Amino acid sequence: MDILNLLKSRRSIRVYQDKPVPQELLLQVLEAGRWAPTGANLQPWHFVAVTDPETRKQIGEVARFFFIKSSHVEKAPVVLVLGFDTRKGKYGRYDVTLAGGNMMTMATSLGLGTCWIGAFDEPKVKEILGIPENIEVIGLITLGYPDEKAEVPPRVELEKIIHWESWTNVRRHTLRDGIFRSGPFSLIRKFFGKRKIVRSD
């Protein structure tokens, strides 16, 4: 699979098969993260791979956005916890985000599904896993074999987000773009049915 089509095929998976991820595939995903670009080659990242069901359940209890719980955290065969050493500078969070992107792309190439989780109680996650004070946890990634067929997510057209030379000559986002093609409302069909939404640009 060529790289662009691979990137386009990645989906956020929230339903997983009750099937363990082989160690050799998990190591490939983690290795992909290790080869992400990093400022000054500081490599500030640390990754915790969690497969124990009870530990996953504890993390799942504190992975929520207000009252909305990310139930797939405890149900995924693997939860990857991504953090960086703050003693190496505050910019490590960007390096770790790049590492997460590498991991998710690698997982897709191996037939695995992932979902980035950014809403969680960081102090409680650190307490559960015994993560030291100098490590800032910035994201969780669920990992496993997909048990759902995720729809193609809407995307704002390239000509509406790219600027040539300066902030000019671009078709502006419309209110319709904001509702149907980006942000939480773009996922409305996933949660409230699959009725076709007619759009006009």
C-alpha positions as CSV (number, residue, x, y, z in Angstrom):
1,M,0.0,0.0,0.0
2,D,1.4,3.4,-0.9
3,I,1.8,5.9,1.9
4,L,-1.0,8.3,1.0
5,N,-3.6,5.5,0.7
6,L,-2.3,4.0,3.9
7,L,-2.8,7.4,5.7
8,K,-6.3,7.7,4.2
9,S,-7.3,4.2,5.3
10,R,-6.6,4.9,9.0
11,R,-9.8,5.1,11.1
12,S,-10.5,5.7,14.8
13,I,-11.6,2.3,16.0
14,R,-13.7,2.0,19.1
15,V,-14.9,-1.6,18.8
16,Y,-12.2,-4.4,19.0
17,Q,-12.2,-8.1,18.7
18,D,-11.5,-10.1,21.8
19,K,-8.2,-11.2,20.4
20,P,-4.7,-10.5,21.8
21,V,-2.2,-8.5,19.7
22,P,0.9,-10.6,19.1
23,Q,4.0,-9.4,20.8
24,E,5.9,-9.1,17.5
25,L,3.3,-6.7,16.1
26,L,3.1,-4.7,19.2
27,L,6.9,-4.2,19.1
28,Q,6.7,-3.1,15.5
29,V,4.1,-0.4,16.5
30,L,6.3,0.8,19.3
31,E,9.4,0.8,17.1
32,A,7.6,3.0,14.6
33,G,7.1,5.5,17.5
34,R,10.7,5.4,18.4
35,W,11.7,6.6,14.9
36,A,9.5,9.7,14.9
37,P,11.3,13.0,14.4
38,T,12.3,14.8,17.6
39,G,13.8,18.2,18.3
40,A,17.6,18.1,18.8
41,N,17.3,14.3,18.8
42,L,16.4,14.5,22.5
43,Q,14.0,11.5,22.2
44,P,12.1,12.5,25.4
45,W,9.4,9.9,25.0
46,H,8.4,7.0,27.2
47,F,5.7,4.5,26.3
48,V,3.7,2.2,28.6
49,A,2.1,-0.8,27.0
50,V,-0.8,-2.1,29.1
51,T,-2.4,-5.4,28.3
52,D,-3.6,-6.5,31.8
53,P,-7.4,-6.4,31.8
54,E,-7.7,-5.1,35.4
55,T,-5.2,-2.2,34.7
56,R,-7.0,-1.4,31.4
57,K,-10.3,-1.2,33.3
58,Q,-8.8,1.2,35.9
59,I,-7.5,3.4,33.1
60,G,-10.9,3.2,31.3
61,E,-12.6,4.5,34.4
62,V,-10.6,7.8,34.3
63,A,-10.6,8.2,30.5
64,R,-13.6,10.4,30.0
65,F,-14.6,13.8,28.6
66,F,-16.8,15.3,31.3
67,F,-19.5,12.7,31.6
68,I,-18.7,10.9,28.4
69,K,-16.6,7.8,29.1
70,S,-14.3,6.3,26.5
71,S,-15.6,2.7,27.1
72,H,-13.3,1.3,24.4
73,V,-10.2,2.0,26.5
74,E,-10.9,-0.9,28.9
75,K,-12.1,-3.2,26.1
76,A,-9.2,-2.8,23.7
77,P,-6.6,-5.6,24.0
78,V,-3.8,-3.0,24.4
79,V,-3.6,0.6,25.7
80,L,-0.5,2.6,24.9
81,V,0.2,5.4,27.3
82,L,2.5,8.1,25.8
83,G,4.5,10.5,27.9
84,F,7.6,12.6,27.8
85,D,10.3,13.6,30.3
86,T,9.7,17.2,31.2
87,R,13.4,17.5,32.2
88,K,14.2,17.5,28.5
89,G,12.2,20.6,27.8
90,K,8.5,21.5,27.3
91,Y,8.5,20.8,23.6
92,G,8.6,17.0,24.1
93,R,4.8,16.9,23.9
94,Y,5.1,17.7,20.2
95,D,7.7,14.9,19.7
96,V,5.4,12.4,21.5
97,T,2.4,13.4,19.4
98,L,4.5,12.7,16.3
99,A,5.5,9.3,17.7
100,G,1.8,8.6,18.3
101,G,1.0,9.4,14.7
102,N,3.8,7.0,13.6
103,M,2.4,4.3,15.8
104,M,-1.1,4.6,14.5
105,T,0.0,4.6,10.9
106,M,2.2,1.5,11.5
107,A,-0.8,-0.2,13.2
108,T,-3.0,0.4,10.2
109,S,-0.4,-1.2,7.9
110,L,-0.4,-4.3,10.1
111,G,-4.2,-4.6,10.0
112,L,-4.7,-3.2,13.5
113,G,-7.0,-0.5,14.6
114,T,-6.3,2.5,16.9
115,C,-7.9,5.4,18.6
116,W,-6.2,8.5,20.1
117,I,-7.5,9.4,23.5
118,G,-6.8,12.9,24.7
119,A,-9.4,13.2,27.4
120,F,-8.3,11.5,30.7
121,D,-7.4,12.3,34.3
122,E,-3.6,12.4,34.0
123,P,-2.8,12.3,37.7
124,K,-4.9,9.2,38.1
125,V,-3.4,7.5,35.1
126,K,0.1,8.2,36.5
127,E,-1.0,6.9,39.9
128,I,-2.4,3.7,38.4
129,L,0.8,3.0,36.4
130,G,3.4,4.3,38.9
131,I,4.6,7.0,36.4
132,P,7.1,9.4,38.0
133,E,6.4,13.1,38.5
134,N,8.8,14.3,35.8
135,I,6.8,12.4,33.1
136,E,3.9,14.2,31.5
137,V,1.3,11.9,29.9
138,I,-0.2,13.5,26.9
139,G,-2.2,10.7,25.2
140,L,-3.5,7.2,25.2
141,I,-3.8,5.0,22.2
142,T,-6.1,2.0,22.1
143,L,-4.9,-0.9,19.9
144,G,-6.3,-4.1,18.7
145,Y,-8.0,-5.9,15.8
146,P,-11.0,-3.9,14.6
147,D,-14.5,-5.3,15.1
148,E,-16.3,-2.6,13.3
149,K,-16.3,-1.0,9.8
150,A,-15.6,2.6,10.5
151,E,-17.0,5.1,7.9
152,V,-14.8,7.4,5.9
153,P,-14.7,10.6,8.0
154,P,-15.5,13.9,6.3
155,R,-12.6,16.2,5.5
156,V,-12.6,19.9,4.6
157,E,-11.3,20.2,1.0
158,L,-7.6,21.0,0.6
159,E,-8.2,24.2,-1.2
160,K,-10.0,25.6,1.9
161,I,-7.1,25.0,4.2
162,I,-4.0,25.6,2.2
163,H,-2.5,29.1,1.7
164,W,0.1,29.9,-0.9
165,E,2.9,32.3,0.2
166,S,0.6,34.2,2.6
167,W,-2.9,34.1,4.2
168,T,-4.6,34.8,0.9
169,N,-6.2,33.1,-2.1
170,V,-8.1,30.5,-0.2
171,R,-11.8,29.4,-0.2
172,R,-13.1,30.1,3.2
173,H,-14.6,27.6,5.6
174,T,-18.4,27.9,5.7
175,L,-20.7,27.3,8.6
176,R,-21.7,24.1,6.8
177,D,-18.0,23.0,6.8
178,G,-17.8,23.5,10.5
179,I,-21.0,21.5,11.1
180,F,-20.6,18.6,8.7
181,R,-16.9,18.3,7.9
182,S,-14.9,19.1,11.1
183,G,-15.4,18.9,14.8
184,P,-17.8,16.7,16.8
185,F,-20.8,17.4,14.6
186,S,-19.0,15.8,11.7
187,L,-19.5,12.5,13.5
188,I,-23.2,12.9,13.9
189,R,-24.1,10.0,11.6
190,K,-22.0,7.6,13.6
191,F,-23.9,8.2,16.8
192,F,-27.4,9.1,15.5
193,G,-27.8,6.9,12.5
194,K,-26.5,6.7,9.0
195,R,-28.9,8.9,7.1
196,K,-27.4,10.5,4.1
197,I,-26.8,14.2,4.7
198,V,-27.1,16.2,1.5
199,R,-24.4,18.9,1.3
200,S,-23.9,21.6,-1.2
201,D,-20.7,23.6,-1.6
